[in-house]
Amino acid sequence: MIKHIVFWKLKEHAEGQPRAVNAVKMKSLLDACAHLVPGMLTFEAVLAQPGLEATYDVALYSEFASKEALDAYQEHPEHCAIKPFIGAVREARQCMDYAV
């Protein structure tokens, strides 16, 4: 199994919207990617919660049955379609994939 964890820090203002609006849109776009490929076991996009410590605005926790399943997700047209928006609104990105 491969765990794929990503954190994004968003720009204060991008694409004509403030960070909070872009975070909600980004979560919605990520949520639409759940169940795209066979072997996607867990897929959870979350927003930083007010009042709790967070250095990033949006996080994705996902698990895949294999590296091939993760690769299929990464290359899926619906996933690729959201990358331009995410790239435009993000200030920083951290990612870690690991096998368990």
N, C-alpha and C positions, 0 to 999 in steps of 0.2 A: 504494500500500500504506500502511496505517496501523499504526503500532506503538503499543501500549497497555501502559504499564508502571505498576504500582501497588505501593506499599510500605505495610505496616501495622505499627504498633507496638501491641502488645497490653497490656492491663491486667495487672497482677501476678496478680489473681484476679478472675474473672467467671464468671457462670453456674454457680457452685458448683465451679469447677475452677481449678487454677493455670495460669499462662500457658503452660507447656510442653504441657500436655494440650490446651488450647484451640488452640494453634498446629498441633498434629498433626490435630485435628479440622477446623480451617479448611482446611488443605492438602487433606485428603480431600474436603471439600465442593467446593473449587475444582477438583480433579482430575476430579470427576464432571461438570464443565461443559465439559471438552474435547470438541470435535467436536459441539457443540450446533447450530451453524448452518453453512450453506454459506459459504465464503469465510474461514473460520477457518483460518489457515495454520500457526500455531505457538501453542502454549499450554503454558506451563511454570510451575507453582507450586512454590516452593522455601521451605525454612526456613533461617534463619540457622544457620550451623554453629559449634559450640563451638570456641573457639580462634582463630577468624577474626574480624576487626573487622566489626561490624555495628551499626548504630543502629536498625534495624528488625528485626522478627521473622519476617515472612512477605513474600514478594515474588511478583508475577505478571508474567511477561514474555509478551506475546502479539502476534501479527501477524495483520492482517485484510486481505483483498484490497481492501476499500473501506470508506469511512465507513458505507455502508449495512449491510455485514456486521457492523461493530462495533456499530452501532445495534441490529441484530437480536439480537446477543448480549446487549447491555445490557437489552433488553426481554423476553428469553426467560423464560418462566415458571420454568424450573428455575434460572436464574441469580437471578431475583428472589426465589425461595424461600430462598436462603442469606443474603440481605442482612440479615434481622433478627438472625441469630446473629453475623454479622461486626460489625454495628453494636453489639451488646451487649458484645463482647469487645475491641473496638479502643479504644485510647487516642488514636491519631493515624493519619491516612491521607495519603499523598502520591500523586498521579497525574499522569502526563504522556502525552498522545496527540500523535503527530506523523506527518506524511506524509513518505514517502521516495519 
